[in-house]
């Protein structure tokens, strides 16, 4: 194709939506914003409810917006287009939303909100740009709250892993401890490793960030490393957190759990695990050409 084709006004008019079509797209988008506004508010409440529950949603959404911006910037010279197949994605999303109005799960409707995004992308950006940002958009599904009925066994397994690991470490350090089930008993009190302390929130966040980081990493070895290390890293950081809390209770009593130390320890698991994943998945700097190779 002639390089001047892209700048040919007749070619542009052939692939660019008409003014009436653009107005229709904006009206559809405005209607969807109003329709899905309660679902966005529900997601926001879940993301900000507690550090123990889906706190990674805000971070992941911010990262997805950043990656989408970067991918679209790479295609800024691609011809503008609109793909009507976007309605084929929007219609199932709307049907899911209608279904949720009957069962009132909110989760299904929130999933419909995320499903509608690729459809809007096809309508506004076309197939080429949508293909470039499809994976980041799909990653947003990993910010949805998972019902406890599906994660109860994982919570329990993580609680037992944390309890047994902390018991072993305390004995290694010479600290008297007795454990039964998920209960840790030290000199100045007893701690129950509950679901909030299982580390599932950190695990969910670490896996999500690892998937997103690996996708945009250019080095295959780093991709594999990031994906393999996410789970053990999240579990290990949570064990350290429970160990520190148990030592604080052993030294200062149970009142320490009523202080900010409890919440801060949860934040620290994110602040330690996620930067490590970013660091391991970073793209290596491009090697500079040797001076002798310059033409």
C-alpha positions, 0 to 999 in steps of 0.5 A, a space after each residue: 500500500 502506498 505510504 500516502 494512503 494513510 494520509 489520504 482524506 478519502 481513505 480516512 473518511 472510509 474508515 473513520 466513523 461519521 459524525 452521527 456514528 460518533 454521537 451514537 457511540 458517545 450516547 451509548 457510552 453515557 448510558 453505560 456509565 449511568 447503568 454501571 455506576 452502582 457496580 463501580 461504586 460497589 467495586 470501589 467499596 470492596 477495594 477500599 473496605 480493608 487491606 485484608 480484602 481486595 486492596 490490590 484492586 486500586 493498584 491493579 486498575 492504576 497499572 492497567 490504565 498506565 499500560 493501556 496508555 502506553 500501548 495506545 501511544 505506540 499505535 497513535 499513528 495507526 488509522 482511526 477506526 470503529 468496529 461494530 463487533 463491539 456490540 457483540 461484546 456489549 450485548 452479553 454484558 448487558 444480559 449479565 447485568 439484567 440477570 443480576 438484577 434478579 439475583 442481586 449478587 452484584 458480582 455478576 453485574 461487576 463482571 458485566 461492567 468489566 466485560 463491556 470494556 473490550 466492547 467499548 474499545 472496539 467501538 471507539 478504537 477499532 480491532 487493532 488497538 483493542 487487540 493491543 490492550 485486551 490483556 490488560 483489560 482482561 487482567 481487571 477480572 482479577 480485581 473482582 472479589 472472590 466469594 468465600 465459598 470458593 476460597 475457604 479451603 485455600 484460606 484454611 490451608 494458608 492458615 495452617 501453613 502460617 501457624 506451623 511455620 511460625 511455630 517452627 521458627 519460634 522454637 528455632 529462636 528459643 521462644 516457648 510456644 504451643 500450637 494447636 490447629 491455627 492457634 498460637 499460644 505464647 507467654 503473654 497471650 494466644 493468637 488465632 490465625 484467622 482468615 484475615 491473617 491467612 495471607 490470601 489477600 497478599 497472594 491474590 494481589 501477588 498473582 495478579 501483579 505477577 501476571 500483569 508484569 510477566 505479560 509486559 516483560 520482554 525477557 522470557 526467563 524473567 517472565 517465568 521467574 516472576 510467575 513462579 515466585 509469586 505464590 511462595 513470595 506471598 506465603 513467605 511474607 505473610 509468615 514473617 508478618 504472623 511471626 512478628 505479630 506473635 513476637 510482639 504479643 509475646 513481648 508486650 501482650 495482646 493489647 498490641 493487636 489493638 494498635 496500628 501495628 496490626 493494620 500496618 503489618 498487613 500493608 507491609 506484606 504488600 509493600 514488600 512482595 509487590 516491589 520484589 515482583 516489579 523488580 524481578 519482572 523489569 525489562 533489562 536496559 537495552 545494551 548500548 552499541 559499541 563505539 567501534 560499531 557506529 557507522 
